[in-house]
Amino acid sequence: MKLKIGDPAPQFTATTTQGDTVRLSDYFGKNLILYFYPMDDTPGCTKQACSLRDHNQEIQDKDAAILGVSTQDVASHQRFTEKHHLNFPLVADTDGAVSRAYGAIGESGGLLGTAMSMMGVAKRITFIIDESGHIAHIIDKPDCAHHALEVLELL
């Protein structure tokens, strides 16, 4: 089932870059930018993460938090975070459960989408979840270099 605007966001419990446990409910009362990306330290993913990093304060000023999700492990996320000085947590979705719940894995889009799904690699998609835990916006094809600006326009 494909998620749509107005749907309750799927609940999750996951481990972050710092090894902390995080839940969707931790973000109730503020907006959450939940973005899924294919792989740490690749060109597009780096541009996207750095865009969000550079505008994180503006996003926080709009009462929102950022949480990145991919299927790499905590060690990979720690290296990526340290190398690019990311100022928000990443989720180590190693079993793909969070990605599947949000449709970031499993819905194929052509040959590349099918191959990525088979390898357990998440597609690039962003969900803006409102204060009550409902999906307020979906960015299906984020502009990696300017992703934070796309997000800020919707907050």
N, C-alpha and C positions, 0 to 999 in steps of 0.2 A: 504494500500500500504506500503510495507516494504521499508525503506530508504536504499540507497546504496551509496557507495563511489562516489563522484562527484556530488551528488544531492545537490541542495540548501538546507541549513538547514532551517527547519520550523521557522518562526518568532514567537516570544513570548513576552509577557509582564507579569511579575510576581512579587511577593513580597518576599524579602529576610529576613534572620534572623534578620537583624537590622530594618526591617520594610520599607526598601527602595524599590522603584520600579526599576526593572532591565529589560532590553530588549536585545535581541540578538544583535541588532545594536550597543549597547554600547561596544561591543567587536570587532567590525570591525576594522581591522588594526593589530590585534594580533590573536594568536591561542586561542581557548577556549576549555578547557576540561570540557565537559558537561556530568556529570555522574549521572545516575539514580540508586537509591538503594531502597530496600523495606521498611526499618523502622529504625528510630533513635534508637540508643543505644542497638542494638542487636549485638551479637558477630561478625558476618561477616561484618556488616555495620560499626561497630566501627573499626575493623582492616583496612578496606578500607579507611575510613576517616582519620585515624591516619597515614597510609602510605602516603597519599597525603599531609597531614599536615607536616610530617617530611621532605618531599622533595619539599615543595612548593617554597622555594627560588630557587632551581635548575630549577623548572618548569618556574618560573618567569624569570630566566636568559635566558631562551629559548623563551622569548617574548610570554608567554602563561599565561592564568588565569584559575582558577578552579571555577566551579559552581556545587554544588551538588543539586540534585532534588529528593524529595520524597513527598508523599501526607500528611505528618503530618503538623500540623499548626505551626505558628511562635513560639508560646510558647514552643512546643516540640523541635523545632530546636534550640531555645535559650538555653534550658537546656542541650541538646546534645553538642552544641558548647562550653558552659561554662565548662561542666564536662571534656571534652577532649581537651580543649584549641585549638579548630579548628581556623585556620588562613585564612579562605576563607568563602564566604557566602554560605548559603543553601537556596534553593527556597522552599517556602511553597506552593506546588501545590495541595491545598486542594480539588479543583474540578477535578483534574486529566487532565486538558486541555493540559498542556505541555507534560505530560507523554504520553497521547494518540497521540499527534502530532508526537512524535518521536517513536511510536510503543512500548513504555515501558509498556503500559497497553493496553489490548485488543487483543493481539496476544497470544493465549493460547499455552502452551507447555506441554501437558499431563495434568493429574489431578491437580497437584500442580499449574501449570500455569493458568489453568482455574479457580481454587479456588481463587488465588491471584487476577486475573483480576476481578472476581465477587465482591471481597471485596475492589476493588479500590487500591490495593497495586502494586506499580511499580516493574517490574523485574529489575535485576541488568544488566545494559548495559552502555557502555561509548561511547560517540561520541567525536572525536577530530575534531573541526570545524576550518577551515583555516581562514586566514586574510580577505578573500573576502566573508565569510559566507557560504562556501561549506563544505560538509562532506569530510574530508581527510582520516579518519580512523574510524573503528567501532571495539570495543572490546566487543564481544558477551558474553564471559564468563571470566570476570575479575578474576585474582588471588588476592583476597582481601588483603592478607598480603603483597603482593609485587606489588600492583597496580600502584604505582607511578613509579616504575622501568619499567613496561610495557609501561606506557605513555611516559616516557623519551626516550625510545628506538624509539618511533614513531615521536617524535618532531624533 
